[in-house]
């Protein structure tokens, strides 16, 4: 089965949803399946409803059994968190809903059977799902030793199955937009294979993946020097070996001149030959460039090998902040257009 990067998976899911069909996204734990659903919801002003089916009961989808109004028959009270036609109105500021059936293939067979009716008929009991609601699912790979229950063939054939893979390029763009600590970003440029290193048979308490790197960035942001407690945090977030390696890399980042030093005296800044330092320089320059410091940082950037200049300029260009229109940036892009746009 072809695996898709987050960008390509997003495009495919949108195409499926526009056809009013059900997309089922599968992939290893921690690589951003739920976050991708949130991105799609945000892009189209849809309120995301995240239903964790592995923790659900059939009544969460079928409704709760009760007596009818005349007390002679059984009826079902529909669940409150699924929008229904005639009962719910689109919330202010939104155009509809995106219902995510998360952990769908981890749900017990009874819950999967209840989901079948919702997915197939777009109904909860006798009531129709609101026409402004679209639905998709997500789940883990059975090869990853996550909890996975085989779906019945009738349910399988009612959805389009897509497999998500990790893409360092896509993640780096997302990380820049979400202000991930530059030390995390530059380390993963230097060691991209550690963005996601998941072994189903691992004996460590955790492992590096997009989710855990994001967690670590949130924890260390603003900390300049790390002690033994910080090393324990790193190991407890991205794994023992990776935590040790990242801690060592932060010392490389700590040896860099500060942005203030770069701004005040760019001519004195020397670029070391070590590749790890060059990744750190390039990421720091791209992370920190704004309309007020373009000139000195461009002087320093020019001292880097061209492939590292491209890294810095892609980050700076993505951040905007008056950088795109600066004459030095336009001049650099004009000179290096092929390298900039092809990499």
Residue, then its C-alpha position, 0 to 999 in steps of 0.5 A: x500500500x502506498x504511504x502518503x506524506x502529511x501534505x499528500x494525505x491532507x489533499x487526498x482526504x479533502x478530495x474524499x470528503x468533498x465526494x461525501x465519502x469516508x476516509x480512513x487514515x492509518x499510521x503508527x502512533x504519534x505521527x500526527x493523524x489526529x492533528x491532521x484532522x484538526x488542520x483540515x477542520x481548521x482550514x474549512x472552518x469545521x468544528x472537530x468532534x473527536x470520538x475515541x471509539x476504543x473508549x466508547x460503548x455502542x450506546x455512544x453511537x446508537x443512543x440510549x434505550x428509553x420508552x417512547x412517548x406513549x410508553x408502548x415502544x422502545x426508542x433511542x435517545x441520540x448522543x449529544x456530541x453528534x450533530x443531527x438534522x433537526x436538532x442541531x444548528x451550526x455553531x457560530x463561526x463555523x460552517x459545519x463539523x468534522x466528525x473524527x472516528x479516532x481509534x476506529x480499528x481499536x474499537x471492540x467489534x460491538x462498537x465497530x458494528x454501531x459505527x457501521x450504521x452511522x458511516x453507511x446510513x449517516x443515521x443515529x437511530x431514525x435521525x439523520x446526521x446533520x448535512x453540514x457534517x463530514x466524517x472520517x476515521x483514524x487508526x493504528x497499524x496492526x504491525x505496530x503492536x498497538x491495539x488493533x481489532x480487525x474490521x469486518x469486510x462490510x465496514x472496510x468496503x465502506x471507506x477509503x483507506x490511506x496510510x500516513x508516513x512521516x515526512x521530515x520536510x512536512x514536519x519542518x514546515x509545520x514546526x516553523x509555523x508552530x514555533x517549535x524550539x529551533x534546537x529541536x528543529x536543527x537537531x532533526x535536520x542533522x539527524x532526520x531519522x530520529x524524527x520517528x524511530x518506532x520499534x514495536x519491540x522497543x524496551x524503552x519507556x518511550x520513543x522519538x516521534x512527532x508527538x514527543x518532539x513537540x512535547x519536548x519543545x514545549x518543555x525546554x522552550x526558554x531554557x538556555x542551559x540544561x542540568x541533569x533534571x533536564x536530561x531526565x526530561x529529554x530521556x523520558x520524552x524521546x527515549x534514553x539514547x535519543x535524549x542523550x544525543x539531543x542533550x549533547x546537541x544542545x551544547x552545540x547550539x549553546x556555543x553559537x553567538x547570540x542573535x544580538x551578537x550576530x546583529x551587532x557584529x556580523x563580520x566577526x561571526x565565523x562559521x565552523x566546519x562541523x556539519x552539526x554547527x552549520x545545521x544549528x547556524x542555518x536554523x537559528x538564522x532562519x528562525x530569527x530573521x525579521x524585517x529589522x535584522x535582515x541585513x546582518x543575518x544575510x551577511x552571516x548566511x552568505x558564509x554558510x555552504x549553499x545548501x545551508x543557506x537554502x535551509x535558512x532562507x526557506x525558514x525565513x521566507x516562511x516566517x514572512x514578517x517583512x522578510x519576503x519583500x526585503x531587497x537582499x532576500x529577493x536578490x538572493x532568491x533571484x540568484x539561487x532560484x533553482x536551488x531554492x525552489x527545487x530543494 
